[in-house]
Amino acid sequence: MPIVSVSNSYATEQVQTTVKASYQVKNLNIGELPVKTIVPITAKTKEQAIAQAKIIAANKNADLAEFRIDLLDFASDSKQVIALGQELNQILKDKPLLATIRTANEGGKLKVTDAEYAAIYRAYLKQPFMQLIDIEMMRDPQVVADLTRLAHQKKVLVVMSNHDFDKTPSEQEIVSRLLKQDQMGADILKIAVMPKSKQDVFTLMNATLKVSEQSQKPLLTMSMGRLGTISRIAIANTGGSLSFGMIGEASAPGQIDVTDLKKLLQTVQPTP
């Protein structure tokens, strides 16, 4: 059974005045500063996944690992995925594991119907190998609600996500989507958007700040590509709690090496 507990603490930054939720996951506190780093496992084979997990486990700058299941050659074989997930969780030891199926609808590799998506995740959640699970908010609303409820019954945190690889929606729309994730029962609110201009990057960052002032939930937001890299570094200054880095191959455009990311975060984030 994954170790997950929830507590509330008053944020000390002037920009955050609401009572913020935080989650104790294994030995990691998610939701409180410093910002936690996530490194994706981008393997196609079991052997590659195990090798990447060992590297992440040994890297002091990587706080969590994301298991990008859709990138596997056998992504549609739930039994193999579950067995591998259990092995990865053991390798990572005290580092939490986030299980993600990024579907083709949102820039991923796996094409599935809503019913198939639900069935796969239900299989994973029978005996969870993960401490966090990514659920795409734009799937069928009933599927999202049912999976969120099941994850919570199994003491698994829900990272509810939305991705736009074509553009950056308006600030109002980004705020609306993140707050809707909160209303839908998400534990962590996530959005990733593609900037076409410098203004787009600030649109994402401003929206993040606004949501941080209205929601208790930890935020994971990013403006993708090289243009948006600054959003991954300034996330703590805009009210966020998590940021993606990489070791080796990136899982999304704009990710930077996790060691560099950790150093930059430590330099800019408002902590003692």
C-alpha positions in Angstrom: 0.0 0.0 0.0 1.5 3.3 -1.0 2.3 5.7 1.9 0.3 8.9 1.3 -0.9 11.4 3.9 -2.3 14.9 3.5 -1.7 17.9 5.6 -2.3 21.7 5.3 0.3 24.3 6.0 0.3 28.1 5.7 2.5 29.2 2.8 5.1 31.8 3.8 5.4 33.6 0.4 3.5 36.8 0.0 2.0 35.7 -3.3 0.3 32.7 -1.6 -2.3 33.5 1.0 -4.5 30.4 0.9 -4.0 27.3 3.1 -2.0 25.0 0.9 -2.4 21.2 0.6 0.7 19.1 0.9 1.1 15.3 0.6 3.6 13.1 2.3 4.5 10.4 -0.3 7.1 7.9 0.7 9.7 10.2 2.2 8.8 13.2 0.1 6.6 16.2 0.9 4.8 17.4 -2.3 3.2 20.8 -2.1 5.7 22.5 0.2 8.8 24.3 -1.0 11.4 23.5 -2.2 10.0 22.6 -5.6 10.2 18.9 -6.3 11.7 17.6 -9.5 10.2 14.9 -11.7 12.3 12.8 -14.2 10.5 10.7 -16.8 11.3 7.1 -17.7 11.1 7.2 -21.5 12.0 3.6 -22.2 10.7 1.4 -25.0 11.8 -1.9 -23.4 11.8 -3.4 -20.0 15.6 -3.5 -19.8 15.8 0.2 -20.7 13.2 1.1 -18.2 15.0 -0.7 -15.4 18.3 1.0 -16.4 16.7 4.4 -16.4 15.0 3.8 -13.0 18.3 2.8 -11.4 19.9 6.1 -12.7 17.0 8.1 -11.3 17.2 6.3 -8.0 20.9 7.2 -7.7 20.5 10.8 -8.7 20.1 13.1 -5.6 18.6 15.8 -7.8 15.7 13.7 -9.0 12.8 13.6 -6.5 10.2 11.6 -8.3 10.1 9.4 -11.4 7.3 9.4 -14.1 6.7 6.1 -15.8 5.7 7.0 -19.3 3.8 3.8 -20.0 2.6 4.8 -23.5 6.3 4.9 -24.8 6.8 1.2 -24.1 6.8 -1.3 -27.0 4.3 -3.4 -24.9 2.2 -0.5 -23.6 -1.1 -2.3 -24.3 -0.1 -5.4 -22.3 -1.3 -4.5 -18.8 0.2 -7.6 -17.2 3.7 -6.8 -18.4 3.2 -3.1 -17.5 2.1 -4.0 -13.9 5.0 -6.4 -13.4 7.5 -3.8 -14.6 5.8 -1.0 -12.6 6.2 -3.1 -9.4 9.9 -3.7 -10.2 10.5 0.0 -10.9 8.8 1.0 -7.6 11.2 -1.3 -5.8 14.2 0.1 -7.6 13.2 3.7 -6.8 12.9 2.9 -3.1 12.1 6.2 -1.3 11.3 8.1 -4.5 7.6 8.2 -5.6 6.5 6.8 -8.9 4.0 8.6 -11.1 2.3 6.3 -13.7 1.3 8.0 -16.9 -0.5 6.9 -20.1 -0.1 9.9 -22.3 -2.7 9.3 -25.1 -2.5 10.4 -28.7 -5.2 13.0 -27.9 -2.7 14.9 -25.8 0.6 14.3 -27.6 1.3 10.7 -26.4 1.9 7.5 -28.2 -1.1 5.3 -27.2 -4.4 5.5 -29.1 -7.2 4.3 -26.9 -10.9 4.8 -26.5 -12.3 6.2 -23.2 -13.5 2.7 -22.3 -10.1 1.2 -23.0 -8.4 4.0 -21.1 -10.6 3.3 -18.1 -10.1 -0.5 -18.2 -6.3 -0.1 -18.3 -6.2 2.2 -15.4 -8.6 0.1 -13.4 -6.3 -2.9 -13.9 -3.3 -0.8 -12.6 -5.3 0.3 -9.6 -6.3 -3.2 -8.4 -2.9 -3.5 -6.6 -1.2 -0.1 -7.3 2.4 -0.1 -8.1 2.4 3.7 -8.2 1.9 6.5 -5.6 0.6 9.0 -8.2 -1.3 8.5 -11.4 -1.9 10.9 -14.3 -5.5 11.2 -15.5 -6.3 13.3 -18.5 -9.1 15.8 -17.7 -10.4 15.8 -21.3 -11.4 12.1 -21.3 -15.1 11.2 -20.8 -16.2 13.0 -17.6 -17.6 9.9 -16.1 -14.4 7.9 -16.7 -12.4 10.7 -15.1 -14.7 10.8 -12.1 -14.7 7.0 -11.7 -10.9 6.7 -12.0 -10.3 9.6 -9.6 -12.6 8.0 -7.0 -10.9 4.6 -7.4 -7.4 6.1 -7.1 -8.3 7.8 -3.9 -9.8 4.6 -2.5 -6.5 3.0 -3.2 -4.6 5.9 -1.6 -3.1 7.0 -4.9 -2.7 10.7 -5.7 -4.3 12.0 -8.9 -2.3 14.3 -11.1 -5.0 15.6 -13.5 -3.5 16.9 -16.7 -4.1 18.8 -19.9 -1.7 19.4 -22.8 -1.8 21.8 -25.8 1.1 21.2 -28.1 -0.2 23.7 -30.7 -0.7 26.9 -28.8 -1.1 28.7 -25.5 -4.8 29.3 -24.5 -5.8 32.6 -23.0 -5.0 33.2 -19.4 -8.7 33.0 -18.5 -8.9 29.6 -20.2 -5.8 28.2 -18.5 -7.1 29.4 -15.1 -10.5 27.8 -15.9 -9.1 24.4 -16.8 -6.9 24.2 -13.7 -9.7 25.2 -11.3 -11.9 22.7 -13.0 -9.3 20.0 -12.3 -9.5 21.0 -8.7 -13.3 20.7 -8.8 -13.0 17.3 -10.4 -11.1 16.0 -7.4 -7.5 16.3 -8.6 -4.8 16.3 -5.9 -2.3 18.0 -8.2 -3.3 20.3 -11.1 -1.3 20.1 -14.3 -1.2 21.9 -17.6 1.4 22.1 -20.4 1.1 24.6 -23.3 3.1 25.6 -26.3 4.2 29.2 -26.6 4.4 31.1 -29.9 5.7 34.3 -28.3 7.3 35.7 -25.1 3.9 36.9 -24.1 2.5 33.4 -24.2 5.1 32.3 -21.6 4.0 35.1 -19.3 0.4 34.1 -19.9 1.1 30.7 -18.5 3.0 32.1 -15.6 0.4 34.7 -14.7 -2.3 32.0 -14.9 -0.4 29.8 -12.6 0.0 32.6 -10.0 -3.8 33.3 -10.2 -4.7 29.7 -9.6 -2.2 29.4 -6.7 -4.2 32.2 -5.0 -7.5 30.4 -5.5 -6.7 26.8 -5.0 -5.1 24.8 -2.2 -3.7 22.2 -4.6 -0.1 21.8 -5.7 0.5 23.1 -9.3 2.5 21.5 -12.1 2.5 23.9 -15.0 4.8 24.6 -17.9 5.3 26.5 -21.1 7.0 24.1 -23.4 9.9 24.4 -25.8 13.1 26.4 -25.3 11.0 29.6 -25.3 9.1 28.4 -22.3 12.1 27.0 -20.3 12.0 29.9 -17.8 8.5 28.8 -16.7 10.1 25.5 -15.4 12.6 27.4 -13.3 10.3 30.2 -12.0 7.6 27.8 -11.0 8.1 28.4 -7.3 7.9 32.1 -7.8 4.5 31.7 -9.5 3.0 29.4 -6.9 3.9 26.0 -8.3 5.2 22.9 -6.5 6.7 20.6 -9.2 8.9 20.8 -12.3 10.0 18.3 -14.9 13.7 17.7 -15.6 15.5 15.0 -17.6 18.3 12.6 -17.5 19.2 11.7 -21.0 16.2 11.9 -23.3 13.4 14.5 -22.8 9.8 13.4 -22.7 8.6 16.9 -23.8 10.1 19.9 -25.5 12.0 22.3 -23.3 13.0 20.0 -20.5 16.5 20.6 -19.1 18.9 18.4 -17.2 17.6 17.7 -13.7 20.9 18.6 -12.1 20.9 22.0 -13.8 17.2 22.4 -13.0 17.7 21.7 -9.3 20.6 24.2 -9.1 18.5 26.9 -10.8 15.5 26.2 -8.6 17.6 26.5 -5.5 18.9 29.8 -6.7 15.5 31.4 -7.5 12.9 29.9 -5.2 11.8 31.9 -2.2 13.1 29.6 0.5 15.5 30.2 3.4 
